[in-house]
Amino acid sequence: MVSSVPAESGSATRESGTSVFVSIVVPVYNAMPYLTDLLSSLDAQTLDTSLFEAIFVDDGSTDNGGQVLDEYAAGREHVTVIHQENSGWAGKPRNVGMDSANGEYIFFVDSDDWLGAETLTRMRDFALAHDSDVVAPRLVPAGGRKGGGSTFAQTVIDAPLEHMLKTLMPQKMIRAELLRANNIRFREDKVRLEDGMALVKAYCAAHRNSILGDYEYYYIRARSDGANISMAPIDPASYTASLAHIATTLMEDVPDSDYAKDLVAGLFSRKGLKVYRGQRFLKYREAKRKGWIQAHREFLAEFLPDDLHRFEGIRREKVVCILNSDHDGLIRLARLEANEERSPVLESVEAEARYLKFSARVPNYVSKPVSFVAEQRKTKEQQRISLHCSDSQGADEQLIAAKLPLDGAQGLLDLSILLADGRLKRIEFPHGVPETTHLGARVYRTANGYASVDARQLRAGTLQRVMNRVGKVFGRRSKL
């Protein structure tokens, strides 16, 4: 079905009498060719089309996406396409799609992403079994996109607010009645975190928030053309105003004020303090750095005026600097973090009898290096080897050496440096260092640029060496 104006919200029952369980709402603006992956994934869904509908809101696309959608909708009763003038942001098309939705739930999907084939079936079964108001499916990063991670490591039927606040992106399935009863809508102006503002309101209103981590539900893509809204530059004042809007919701909607402040502190740690991390903060111009400090100082004064105890470690140090407008102190902390972000770098590999001898340059981390580690990729079993360290006095790095015994080595081994605080730092394999093979074990550069050892041919190589020795012995005996 195709419309040039938003359709009015209708009954949750189709003409056939079959109830629509979920309405998929997709804002679309110049999403080709990525849009075709989403359309293909909808056709591949195992859920019967009588149980879901897809509502595409074409927000004035200037590519051929609108035509592609019209052709896709033709002959598909469960697909609706709405064309409208460009609004400039995703909020309005999401609201228009919501207003046209007939489902018991509304699932917000972006036009450049796609779904696993069992996504709708699994989400429906879970929501019916647990009566969840909000279902957050596992996000799988694609095309270099960041997202997902530990938040979706496992299924959580009753996810606490502090867990839900770690995922503020819009890709959630939410009970339609909850959205309507609480007048939850997306901001339609060009403002960052407009999705987070709506979602946090929904999280607070829900009697049950759930996270699904048992399947690759939702593939979230980084576009190669860099056109993701999240990639656009951020203005400190307006972004922090959006953060303040979310903080206000938490302070007003969470009955326990102390818990609400903990939530705001966690939110600020993730969404505010991230701008002060290492190279990110150092790359900003001084005016922008000071813009962030001023905006965040005002935020902390409003929401967390006497709450330094809610932050720990380097986060607390950063908050102190922000409260004191200490630009130089934040620069110092950023440089410290930038050094901690660096990886050890492989210097050389040498074959030595039944060993591989590695040399690497290790930054002078706050926590000292204690071991060279070869971790079996499949079993995660670790072999820890003592290090020989050079004198690093006055330098920003030191040279370490370690000998990896090949006896007993199996499979693929990832090479790291273990620090005294328990962190493992993978060793980078620069292009200037040649790969080395010794006794069938190959030291190679992974696709991500790290050093690993492929020991899968080691047994065969060792056996051949033994056979060669045996052959030489028998050769000498025959001459006698």
C-alpha positions in Angstrom: 0.0 0.0 0.0 1.3 3.4 -0.9 0.3 6.8 0.6 1.5 10.4 0.1 0.2 11.4 3.6 0.3 9.6 7.0 -2.4 7.1 7.4 -4.5 7.3 10.5 -3.9 4.7 13.2 -6.3 1.8 12.7 -7.5 -1.4 14.2 -5.0 -4.1 15.2 -6.9 -6.6 13.0 -6.6 -7.1 9.3 -9.5 -7.5 7.0 -8.9 -11.3 7.1 -9.4 -11.1 10.9 -5.8 -12.0 11.7 -4.3 -9.9 14.4 -1.1 -8.0 13.6 1.4 -8.7 16.3 4.2 -6.3 15.4 4.4 -3.2 13.2 7.9 -2.6 11.8 8.4 1.2 11.4 11.3 2.2 9.1 12.3 5.8 8.4 13.9 6.0 5.0 16.1 8.7 3.5 18.5 8.0 0.7 19.2 4.5 1.9 20.1 2.8 -1.4 21.7 0.4 -2.0 21.6 -0.7 1.7 17.8 -0.7 1.8 17.6 -3.8 -0.4 19.3 -5.9 2.3 16.6 -4.9 4.7 13.8 -5.8 2.2 15.4 -9.2 1.5 15.7 -9.9 5.3 12.0 -9.1 5.7 11.1 -11.5 2.9 13.2 -14.2 4.7 11.4 -13.9 8.0 10.0 -17.2 9.4 7.1 -15.3 11.0 3.9 -15.5 8.9 3.2 -12.2 7.1 -0.3 -12.2 8.6 1.3 -11.5 11.9 3.5 -8.5 11.0 3.4 -5.4 8.9 6.2 -3.2 7.6 5.6 0.6 7.4 8.2 2.5 5.4 8.1 6.3 5.7 10.1 7.8 2.8 11.3 11.1 4.1 11.7 12.9 0.8 14.5 10.6 -0.6 16.3 11.9 -3.7 17.7 8.6 -4.7 15.6 5.8 -6.2 14.7 4.4 -2.8 11.1 5.6 -3.0 10.5 3.8 -6.3 12.2 0.7 -4.9 9.8 0.7 -1.9 6.7 1.2 -4.2 7.7 -1.7 -6.3 8.4 -3.8 -3.2 5.0 -2.9 -1.7 3.1 -3.9 -4.8 1.6 -7.3 -4.2 2.6 -7.4 -0.5 -0.4 -6.8 1.6 1.6 -6.5 4.8 3.8 -3.6 3.5 2.8 0.1 3.5 4.9 3.0 2.0 4.2 6.6 3.1 5.9 9.4 1.1 6.4 12.8 2.7 8.5 15.9 2.3 11.9 15.8 3.8 11.8 16.6 7.6 15.6 16.5 8.0 15.7 14.0 10.8 14.5 10.6 11.8 12.1 11.6 14.5 9.2 12.7 12.3 9.1 9.7 10.0 9.2 7.4 13.1 6.2 9.3 14.6 4.3 9.1 11.3 5.0 5.3 11.2 3.8 5.0 14.8 0.6 6.8 14.0 -0.1 4.3 11.2 0.8 1.2 13.1 -1.8 -1.5 13.7 0.4 -3.9 15.7 0.3 -4.8 19.4 4.0 -4.0 19.4 6.1 -1.5 17.3 9.6 -2.4 16.3 11.8 0.5 15.2 14.2 -0.5 12.5 16.6 1.6 10.4 16.7 1.4 6.7 20.4 0.6 6.3 20.3 -2.4 8.7 18.8 -5.9 8.4 17.3 -8.7 10.4 18.2 -12.3 11.1 15.6 -14.7 9.5 14.2 -15.8 12.8 14.2 -12.4 14.4 10.4 -11.7 14.4 9.4 -15.2 15.4 11.8 -15.3 18.3 10.9 -11.8 19.5 7.2 -12.6 19.3 7.6 -15.9 21.2 9.6 -14.2 23.9 7.2 -11.3 24.3 4.2 -13.6 24.6 6.0 -15.9 27.0 7.2 -13.1 29.4 4.7 -10.3 28.8 7.5 -7.8 28.2 6.8 -4.2 27.4 10.1 -3.5 25.9 12.3 -6.1 24.1 15.9 -5.1 23.1 17.3 -7.6 20.6 21.0 -8.4 20.3 22.7 -5.9 18.0 25.4 -7.3 15.7 27.8 -4.7 14.3 28.4 -4.8 10.6 30.6 -2.8 8.2 32.8 -1.5 11.0 29.9 -0.2 13.1 30.3 -0.2 16.9 27.5 -1.5 19.1 26.2 -4.5 20.8 28.9 -6.0 23.0 28.4 -7.0 26.6 25.0 -5.4 26.9 23.6 -8.2 24.8 25.9 -11.0 26.1 22.9 -12.9 27.5 19.1 -12.9 27.7 17.8 -10.9 30.7 14.0 -11.3 31.2 13.8 -8.5 33.9 16.6 -6.1 32.9 17.2 -3.4 35.4 17.2 0.2 34.3 21.0 0.5 34.7 21.3 -2.3 32.1 18.8 -0.8 29.7 20.4 2.6 29.8 23.4 1.1 28.2 21.5 0.8 24.9 19.8 4.1 23.9 19.6 3.3 20.1 16.1 3.0 18.8 16.2 -0.6 17.6 13.7 -1.9 20.2 10.3 -3.6 20.1 7.9 -1.7 22.4 4.3 -2.4 23.3 2.2 0.1 21.3 -0.2 0.8 24.2 2.7 1.8 26.4 3.8 4.4 23.9 0.3 5.8 23.4 -0.7 5.8 27.0 2.4 7.7 28.0 2.4 10.0 24.9 5.9 8.8 24.1 7.1 10.3 20.8 10.3 11.2 19.1 11.6 14.7 18.9 11.2 16.0 15.4 13.8 18.8 15.4 17.4 18.1 14.5 18.6 17.1 18.0 21.0 14.4 19.1 19.8 11.6 21.4 16.2 12.1 20.2 15.8 8.3 20.2 17.4 8.0 23.7 14.9 10.6 25.1 11.9 8.5 23.9 13.4 5.2 24.9 14.3 6.2 28.5 10.7 7.4 28.9 9.5 3.9 27.7 12.0 2.1 30.0 10.8 4.0 33.0 7.1 3.4 32.2 7.5 -0.3 31.4 6.6 -3.0 34.0 9.2 -5.3 32.3 12.2 -4.5 30.1 13.9 -7.4 28.5 17.1 -8.1 26.6 17.5 -10.9 24.1 21.0 -12.2 23.6 20.5 -15.7 22.3 20.5 -15.0 18.5 21.9 -12.6 16.0 18.7 -10.6 15.8 19.7 -7.2 14.3 22.6 -6.3 12.1 23.5 -2.7 12.6 25.6 -1.2 9.8 28.2 1.5 9.4 27.6 2.9 5.9 30.6 3.1 3.7 29.5 6.6 2.6 29.6 7.8 6.2 26.0 9.0 6.1 24.9 7.5 9.4 23.5 10.3 11.5 25.6 9.2 14.4 28.7 10.1 12.4 27.9 13.8 12.2 29.8 16.3 14.3 28.4 17.0 17.8 27.8 20.4 19.3 28.6 20.3 23.1 25.8 22.5 24.3 23.0 20.9 22.3 24.2 17.3 23.0 24.4 18.0 26.7 21.0 19.6 26.6 19.7 16.3 25.3 21.5 14.5 28.0 19.9 16.8 30.6 16.5 15.9 29.1 17.1 12.2 29.7 18.5 13.0 33.2 15.3 14.9 34.0 13.2 12.0 33.0 15.1 9.7 35.3 14.9 12.1 38.2 11.1 12.5 37.7 10.1 9.0 36.8 12.3 6.9 39.1 10.7 6.9 42.6 14.0 6.2 44.5 15.9 9.5 44.2 19.2 8.0 45.3 18.9 5.3 42.7 17.9 7.9 40.1 21.1 9.8 40.8 23.1 6.6 40.4 21.5 6.2 37.0 22.3 9.8 36.0 25.9 9.3 37.1 26.2 6.1 35.0 24.6 7.9 32.1 27.0 10.8 32.4 30.0 8.4 32.7 29.0 6.7 29.4 27.6 9.6 27.4 29.5 12.6 28.9 32.9 11.5 30.0 33.5 9.6 26.8 34.5 12.9 25.1 37.5 13.2 27.4 39.0 9.8 26.4 42.6 9.8 25.2 43.1 10.8 21.6 39.5 11.8 21.1 39.8 14.7 23.5 43.3 15.6 22.3 42.1 15.9 18.7 39.5 18.5 19.5 40.4 22.2 19.1 40.9 24.0 22.4 37.6 26.0 21.9 35.6 22.8 21.5 37.3 21.2 24.5 36.4 24.1 26.6 32.9 24.0 25.2 32.5 20.5 26.5 33.9 21.4 29.9 31.5 24.3 30.3 28.4 22.3 29.2 29.3 19.4 31.5 30.1 21.7 34.4 26.6 23.1 34.2 25.1 19.6 33.8 26.9 18.3 37.0 25.8 21.5 38.9 22.2 20.8 38.0 21.9 17.1 38.5 24.9 15.9 40.6 26.0 18.9 42.6 27.4 16.9 45.6 27.8 13.5 44.1 31.5 13.0 43.5 31.2 9.8 45.5 29.2 8.3 42.6 32.4 8.2 40.4 35.5 6.2 40.9 39.1 6.1 39.6 40.0 8.2 36.6 36.3 9.1 36.1 36.3 10.9 39.5 39.5 12.7 38.5 37.8 13.9 35.3 34.7 15.1 37.1 36.9 17.0 39.6 38.7 18.7 36.6 35.3 19.5 35.0 33.9 21.1 38.2 37.1 23.2 38.5 37.2 24.0 34.7 40.7 22.5 34.7 41.4 22.2 31.0 45.1 21.4 31.6 44.2 18.6 34.1 41.9 17.0 31.5 44.7 17.2 28.9 47.0 15.5 31.3 44.5 12.7 31.9 43.8 12.3 28.2 47.5 11.9 27.4 47.8 9.3 30.1 44.8 7.4 28.6 46.2 7.8 25.1 49.3 6.0 26.2 47.2 3.3 27.8 45.3 2.8 24.6 48.5 2.0 22.7 49.4 -1.6 21.9 52.8 -3.3 22.2 54.4 -3.5 18.8 56.3 -6.5 17.5 59.9 -5.6 16.7 61.3 -9.0 15.5 60.9 -12.8 15.5 63.9 -15.2 15.5 64.0 -19.0 15.3 66.1 -20.5 18.0 66.2 -24.4 18.3 62.8 -25.4 19.7 61.8 -21.8 20.4 60.5 -18.7 18.7 62.1 -15.6 20.2 60.0 -12.5 20.2 61.1 -8.9 20.7 58.4 -6.1 21.2 58.3 -2.5 22.1 55.9 -2.0 25.1 54.6 1.5 26.1 55.3 2.5 29.7 51.8 1.7 31.0 50.7 2.7 34.5 50.6 -1.0 35.2 53.8 -2.8 34.5 54.1 -5.8 32.0 54.6 -9.1 33.9 54.3 -11.9 31.3 54.3 -12.7 27.6 51.1 -14.7 26.9 50.3 -17.2 24.1 46.5 -17.8 24.3 45.0 -20.8 22.4 42.2 -19.2 20.4 39.8 -22.1 20.6 40.2 -23.2 24.2 41.4 -19.9 25.7 44.1 -21.8 27.5 47.1 -19.5 28.3 50.8 -20.1 28.4 52.5 -17.4 30.4 56.2 -16.8 29.8 58.6 -14.6 31.7 59.9 -11.4 30.1 63.3 -9.8 29.8 62.8 -6.0 29.9 65.2 -3.3 28.9 65.9 -0.3 31.0 63.2 2.2 30.1 64.3 5.1 32.4 63.4 8.4 30.7 61.8 6.7 27.7 58.1 6.3 26.9 58.5 2.6 26.0 60.7 -0.3 26.7 61.9 -3.3 24.7 60.9 -6.7 26.0 62.0 -10.2 24.9 60.5 -13.6 25.4 61.1 -17.2 24.1 58.0 -19.2 23.2 58.6 -23.0 23.4 57.2 -24.9 20.5 56.9 -28.2 22.3 53.3 -28.8 22.9 52.1 -25.8 21.0 48.8 -26.5 19.2 46.2 -24.6 17.1 46.2 -20.8 16.7 47.9 -18.8 19.4 47.2 -15.1 20.0 50.1 -13.2 21.4 49.7 -10.6 24.2 51.4 -8.9 27.0 49.9 -9.4 30.5 50.0 -6.3 32.8 50.1 -6.4 36.6 46.5 -5.1 36.8 45.3 -8.2 34.8 44.8 -6.5 31.4 45.9 -8.3 28.3 47.3 -6.1 25.5 47.5 -7.7 22.1 50.8 -7.3 20.3 50.5 -5.4 17.0 52.3 -6.9 13.9 53.5 -4.0 11.8 53.8 -4.4 8.0 57.6 -3.9 8.2 58.2 -7.1 10.2 58.3 -10.2 8.0 56.3 -13.4 8.8 58.4 -16.2 10.1 58.0 -20.0 9.9 60.0 -22.3 12.1 59.5 -26.1 12.4 56.1 -25.7 10.8 54.9 -23.0 13.2 54.1 -19.7 11.3 54.1 -16.3 13.0 51.6 -14.2 11.0 49.7 -11.0 10.9 45.9 -11.3 11.6 43.3 -9.4 9.6 43.1 -7.0 12.5 46.8 -6.4 12.5 47.9 -8.4 15.5 50.6 -11.1 16.0 49.5 -14.8 16.2 51.2 -18.2 15.7 49.7 -20.9 13.5 50.9 -24.1 15.1 48.6 -26.4 13.3 51.4 -27.7 11.0 53.9 -27.9 13.8 53.4 -31.7 14.5 53.9 -32.6 10.8 57.0 -30.4 10.6 58.5 -32.0 13.7 57.8 -35.5 12.4 59.5 -34.7 9.1 62.6 -33.4 11.0 62.8 -36.7 13.0 62.4 -38.8 9.8 65.2 -36.8 8.2 67.5 -37.6 11.1 66.5 -41.3 11.0 67.3 -41.4 7.3 70.7 -40.0 7.8 71.5 -42.6 10.6 70.5 -45.5 8.3 72.4 -44.0 5.5 75.6 -44.0 7.5 75.0 -47.6 8.6 74.6 -48.9 5.1 78.0 -47.5 4.1 79.6 -49.5 6.9 
